[in-house]
Structure formats: C-alpha cells, structure tokens
Amino acid sequence: MKKAILFLTILSLAGCATVTKDLAKTLRYAGGQSVGVKNIDFKELQSRKRGEACTVNLFFFMPVYGDGSIISAADQGNINNVELIGETGMWYFPFNRNCTIVYGDSRPSF
C-alpha cells in the first residue's frame, strides 16, 4: 500500500502533461456538423469574437472548479450569436482541464 501511494505521489509530481483534445479536430458548427481540419480558415476565425470557459476535474469525472458550458464561454466572449464550438483539453495527473471555446459575432472591419 505504501509503495502504491509513493508511486502515485511521484507520478503526480513528475508532471506528465498530455493534450487530450485539439481545437482543430473538435471544431464544429453550432448546428453540430463537423467543420473538418481542411476547411478551417484560421484568418477568418481571427475576425470573430472568441469566448472560452474551462472546467478542472479530478480523474476526468469529479468537477473541482469552473463552468465549461457553451453559455459561459459565450458570456465570457460577449458573443450573442454562437457560430462555431470547439473543445481543448489537457491531462495533468491527477487533474484534467477541459475548455469549451466558441466563436461568433464577426468583428466589424474598420
């Protein structure tokens, strides 16, 4: 038992961070259809407002902090019309961070 606790402690301090979700692979239209990596126009994305809301979980399923909802992300980005939704994630033993990212309301060009 002591060896298992020592192993978990060392593993958590070692800092093995792993990306679990990539925005380019999870980006989809608000209706649910996938955008597809080849169809993403990153310059066009920069012309839109962006909002992000994150949640920190313990062992992937026990929420510790945050609200990763689409509504929270839209509110953070001051977006009225969500057009694209994506997710990012990072696993850092024993915690993981999942973020919902939304794009919408194209910025006016001056």
Secondary structure as UniProt FT lines:
FT   HELIX           2..14
FT   STRAND          17..21
FT   HELIX           23..26
FT   STRAND          28..29
FT   TURN            30..31
FT   HELIX           37..39
FT   HELIX           42..46
FT   STRAND          48..58
FT   TURN            59..61
FT   STRAND          62..66
FT   HELIX           70..76
FT   TURN            77..78
FT   STRAND          82..92
FT   TURN            93..94
FT   STRAND          95..106
//
